[in-house]
């Protein structure tokens, strides 16, 4: 049913009866690792985007060139933006 589900993940429906909250919730190693990378990236000591080796190996060769290995964090990092979106943000949000 959930072909391609990441290894070490669990998918459940969560909520309580009558609350109208009954959403799919991801749990497990994959979610924990993503949360940890996000937390470390938000501390401002690293580049904006941190990914593990599993994510990097699924990228094209051109996209892999956007990332470099961070030996302190033991993951890959990149600092890149969508130029059009960045320009829109500067014009509309600052």
C-alpha positions in Angstrom: 0.0 0.0 0.0 2.8 2.5 0.9 5.4 1.5 -1.7 8.5 3.5 -1.4 8.0 4.3 2.3 11.3 5.3 3.8 13.0 2.5 5.8 12.5 3.0 9.6 9.3 5.0 9.3 5.9 4.4 10.6 2.7 5.9 9.3 -0.4 6.2 11.5 -3.7 8.1 11.6 -3.8 10.2 14.7 -6.4 12.2 16.5 -9.3 11.6 18.9 -12.9 10.7 18.3 -15.1 13.7 17.5 -12.3 16.2 17.2 -12.3 16.2 13.3 -8.5 15.8 13.6 -7.6 12.6 12.0 -4.4 13.2 10.0 -1.6 11.0 8.8 1.4 11.4 11.1 4.9 10.2 10.2 7.0 8.8 13.0 10.4 7.0 13.3 14.1 7.3 12.4 13.6 9.2 9.2 11.5 11.9 10.8 13.9 12.1 13.8 17.0 12.5 11.5 15.3 15.2 9.4 14.3 17.1 12.6 17.9 16.9 13.9 19.3 18.1 10.7 16.8 21.0 10.6 17.7 21.9 14.2 21.4 22.0 13.5 20.9 24.0 10.3 18.8 26.6 12.2 21.6 27.3 14.7 23.4 29.4 12.1 26.7 27.6 12.5 26.3 25.7 9.2 25.0 26.5 5.7 21.2 26.7 5.3 20.5 23.2 4.1 21.8 20.0 5.7 21.1 16.5 4.2 22.3 13.0 5.0 24.1 10.7 2.6 20.9 8.9 1.7 19.4 12.1 0.3 22.6 13.0 -1.5 22.9 9.7 -3.2 19.4 10.1 -4.8 20.4 13.5 -6.4 21.6 14.0 -9.9 25.3 14.5 -10.4 24.8 18.2 -11.1 22.7 18.6 -7.9 25.3 16.7 -5.9 27.8 19.4 -6.8 25.7 21.9 -4.9 26.6 20.1 -1.6 29.8 19.7 0.3 30.6 17.4 3.2 30.6 19.0 6.7 33.0 16.9 8.8 31.9 18.5 12.1 28.2 17.7 11.5 28.9 14.5 9.5 26.4 15.3 6.8 26.3 17.3 3.5 25.5 21.0 3.4 24.5 23.6 0.8 23.7 27.2 0.7 21.6 28.0 -2.4 18.4 29.8 -3.1 15.8 30.0 -5.9 16.8 33.4 -7.4 13.3 34.3 -8.6 11.8 33.5 -5.2 14.5 35.5 -3.4 13.9 38.5 -5.7 10.2 38.3 -5.1 10.8 38.1 -1.3 13.0 41.2 -1.4 10.4 43.2 -3.3 7.4 42.1 -1.3 8.4 41.2 2.2 11.1 43.7 3.3 
